[in-house]
Amino acid sequence: MKKISDLSAKEVMITGGFWKVLFDKVKSQVIPYQWKVLNDDIPGIPPSYCMSNFRVAAGKKEGEFGGCVFQDSDVGKWLEAVGYVLMQSSDPGLEELADSAIDDIVAAQQSDGYLNTYYIINGLDKRFTNLKDNHELYCLGHLLEGAVAYYQATGKDRLLNALIRYVDLVARLIGPEEGKKHGYPGHEEIELALMKLYSITKDEKHLKLARFFIDERGRAPFYFREETGKYGNKDHWKDSPFQYNYYQAGEPVREQQYAMGHAVRAMYLYSGMTDVAVKTGDSTLVDACKRLWNDVINRQMYITGAVGSSAYGESFTFDYDLPNDTIYAETCASIGLCFFAKRMMKMECNAQYGDILEKCLFNGVISGMSYDGTSFFYVNPLEVVPEASEKDYLRHHIQVTRQKWFGCACCPPNIARLLASVSNYAYSKSEDRILVHLFMESRVKTELKSGRIGFDIETNYPWDNVVFIKVNEAPSSPMQIAIRIPGWCENFELRINGNKVRYGLENGYAMIERVFQQEDKIELDLDMPVTMAEANPRVREDVGKIAVMRGPVVYCLEEVDNGKDLHRIYVERDTTFRCKYDKNFLGGAVLLESDGKKLSQTEWEPDKLYRKATKPEFDSIRLKWIPYYLWSNREPGEMVVWVKSE
Amino acid sequence: MKKISDLSAKEVMITGGFWKVLFDKVKSQVIPYQWKVLNDDIPGIPPSYCMSNFRVAAGKKEGEFGGCVFQDSDVGKWLEAVGYVLMQSSDPGLEELADSAIDDIVAAQQSDGYLNTYYIINGLDKRFTNLKDNHELYCLGHLLEGAVAYYQATGKDRLLNALIRYVDLVARLIGPEEGKKHGYPGHEEIELALMKLYSITKDEKHLKLARFFIDERGRAPFYFREETGKYGNKDHWKDSPFQYNYYQAGEPVREQQYAMGHAVRAMYLYSGMTDVAVKTGDSTLVDACKRLWNDVINRQMYITGAVGSSAYGESFTFDYDLPNDTIYAETCASIGLCFFAKRMMKMECNAQYGDILEKCLFNGVISGMSYDGTSFFYVNPLEVVPEASEKDYLRHHIQVTRQKWFGCACCPPNIARLLASVSNYAYSKSEDRILVHLFMESRVKTELKSGRIGFDIETNYPWDNVVFIKVNEAPSSPMQIAIRIPGWCENFELRINGNKVRYGLENGYAMIERVFQQEDKIELDLDMPVTMAEANPRVREDVGKIAVMRGPVVYCLEEVDNGKDLHRIYVERDTTFRCKYDKNFLGGAVLLESDGKKLSQTEWEPDKLYRKATKPEFDSIRLKWIPYYLWSNREPGEMVVWVKSE
């Protein structure tokens, strides 16, 4: 197999279209807002304490530790987003802010390299005594990701070097050798971060530590049990069906058959596993990654790319269990699935990874942020009844409107870093092949085996169904452009300079091989009708229902357009949809209209609960469908994705 | 309005049929088993400590308090059931056991009358400092109910007199007067118990105390807030949407518009309110009872007579919110609804109360006990998927098989006392009218204004649709027999001695007025086809579904008869049912068969989750329906009441 590798972030510039709007929102709104949050500068929301903790730990100010044990991670995510933004274009003011943050972070580092404000402030004697729940390695992972991105953007290695010292300390204390703790993190994250570090340092120690965390996880004797006994830590899931499966640590990762436990943790673990599997070619790990990928996407994923069926433990439950109204579907879990998909794309050339990535990006990820970029969902339900959220605690976690910020602020900075780096997800290369996974207005310049290739992509995808690839420069020998044909697309046409082109199809990619010329213009024309999807009949909640899609975009019905009691609405399977691009609708979107019918309430005696069954009577109605990710940007109310259809 | 009153329990003997089987099961199995439980004599289940606590409190043995704060109530319920059994026929051995229990209870009484083992053992200084959560008045209520029943059965007043002293103490410490606590119980129960006591003592003090508890409840300033502050009690629902509504104490009872909070507590409160309203004629209280009744049965009740939509707080949620798979539906709550209905039947002659009573009895109540009378459900779901109960904590409370006994053992003794007294629910009288609410093989003898009436009822109801009433003696002047015509029955015939009879219809009762003769034989012939019910379209979970009923009995599908994936089954609205009485099926029951269809799984690629919607394909299947209350008596598996129907 030819090695598939990422383009560096600086090789892809977003130039316009759908993702540029979101990138700009992150750059202009989210990152400055987040900086204020990290510095407790936003009145009316609970303080973050994140930067304050570093300053207290560094002795720069008096105070106590504030926030969650994983508060350090927030600035890691923020720096990572800043790094991605700076890769796209310089911004001296922003760089200055980041440097000042790095000053504060590095100032807190201890002489032996240790750098975690919770333990520095509360007592270093307890450090590394609760890997299971206290997120030290998780925080290190996020700081590492931030440091790597910032180094790649700016060449500045101050934080990177500091963290390498911290990693050295960790490797001295934790590892397979006798005398070290045979531990691993309760919340995975450091595994994939170490692999990013390794990609820069090429230091085998960094790869080795990542592998150790993955290999040791879930092996008997269980480190978490040992640690809990030794240090008297709380055993949160002892009386739960989870046990250590909450942490994906109930059995060795290579033996895990199903995605289990906390969904975000699972996604981060699988991403790290895939990094290691791709790097080492370890076939048992490759098998585990594929098996877990298949379980997630073929048996435990919502149609929006959301994962995590239950609020209990924010977790996976079991195959085909996908309730729409008690769902958890954390934004971070969909983001994690993007990480996983991106890494699987390096394991093999197969369009399914791009399909899932695209599904997450256009639906379950960006539903987490409001149109104006200032409020966020943790939980992304597929069915919402405001009264249930208010009055039944089992559905209390289903928020009807996005919130400004959260006590546990994982999702907003996670969206920010993903959207700031979204161009990194669009392309890969492999010898003399460039792979186009996503259709994104962008300018690409990279080096293939035989020389430089440069092209522009122009498209108003996903609203428009045509994608242009204009070649700016190309090697003088043959090369391949491999274009992912989305799984939802049944017919497409490929032309070069107006003429049909010969292409091969390989695992869902159309492969055009030729000597490309400057000014060559490839045109991809994807049939993009509105379609209805149905779920596997094993999915209890979706039997007798359909979901409406156009291209990768899942649609929904909202009360503001369609009235109350969305559960009474039916749609015929052969109904026709009218599509219209509305440039004024929340930044512009294709909206749909169709006929529908609503189970009549008029014949019922007021108040009566049950009666002898009759032939159902329906009222004809017009339905207005909007992209799912745009829900809850107008009047709060009911929302539904899966609509009844006989 | 003519006063409607109960027949005394000794005036109605169950002689055979459906309820006699259950009565005998309670007498021969449940009561002896419970006695052993109360005395910690059953190996393999957690000890109850109930009788042990009384002996420790009395100084008869060394030890500590064990079990829940409301453990005393268990023997109250047991004694009550024993009383009802003894009213039907003497049993010297059982009476001896009960006397020994009463010895232990009374021996624990303090010199001032106080009698609660939790505080006697743990410290009397804390008594009456947590009316909100520590169940002192609740326990007193259950002991009172037991004492009253035992007194009515045997004439023995030892426990009754002891408890009257305890009530006197309570009335000295709690009440409207200055210097007394203006408190009321967190778990209602004593209100209805005091009304039972009052029916014997005619002591206005007892009525007054019941009224005080009802009138003071939910009034500002809130006693619970005061008490919590004063004694530093835990405020369990402070951060919950419930607040004091969990206890039905968020506003005065006369202002409550919706059934709210813990469902069992609500039912007990409404029952006590109705007792007081009937006794006093207080019109604002009458209105509140009717309003809350209407909310419960017309907007918050399952078709089985179950109430309590959410496991969170075992509570009501909101109107038309009736999820079938995350339901709570505690057995005790359906029992409480029977109490409420029985009392509403004294408020006015209206067949709706008997309809609901019958619905609860044949469905949501007796589903709580296994066929062999040795295991019990707390929670009575209408839809069960075993894997969900096992793997998703939000559905973890949905047990798939009944349990032997419970740590908090409220339901089993509650079923026992209800089934032991079920004959008390069948009849009322009013001047020269006897009202027949339920159809139960029994012998009735009572006194009307104009003289004695005696009759036998013979029927194999609900399996058989004919009810015979054979008059044994009657007054020589005209009297009325008022027979409830069930709401589910569209056509019926009434004959006397083979001839059609003239009758009036009054609020759902057929009124036959004449001078009855010895040997008169009334025959009621109720059309009892199998019918399908549909729910109000406001009930989200039941749209596009039907429930199958025959007479008052709700049917269900079980996996053992119909295979896995019951959610894929559809039934046509015009399908015909074959009924067959199977005497060998769990004690005998009418079973149903029908055609049905099952959404096909065969066309699906294995593992695929979503695809473009197709026209649904179905496989024809035969469906076997069993009475809902008999579910989970064979192989554990899936079960569903509401079945898809287009």
Interface residues (C-beta under 8 A of the other chain):
Chain A: S240 P241 N294 I297 N298 R299 M301 I303 S309 S310 A311 Y312 G313 T317 F318 D321 T326 V385 E387 A388 E390 K391 D392 Y393 L394 H396 T531 M532 A533 E534 A535 N536 P537 R538 V539 R540 V543 G544 I546 A547 D565 H567 R568 R573 L599 S600 Q601 W604 D607 K608 L609 Y610 R611 K612 A613 T614 K615 P616 K644 S645 E646
Chain B: S240 P241 N294 I297 N298 R299 M301 I303 S309 S310 A311 Y312 G313 T317 F318 D321 T326 V385 E387 A388 E390 K391 D392 Y393 L394 H396 T531 M532 A533 E534 A535 N536 P537 R538 V539 R540 V543 G544 I546 A547 D565 H567 R568 R573 L599 S600 Q601 W604 D607 K608 L609 Y610 R611 K612 A613 T614 K615 P616 K644 S645 E646
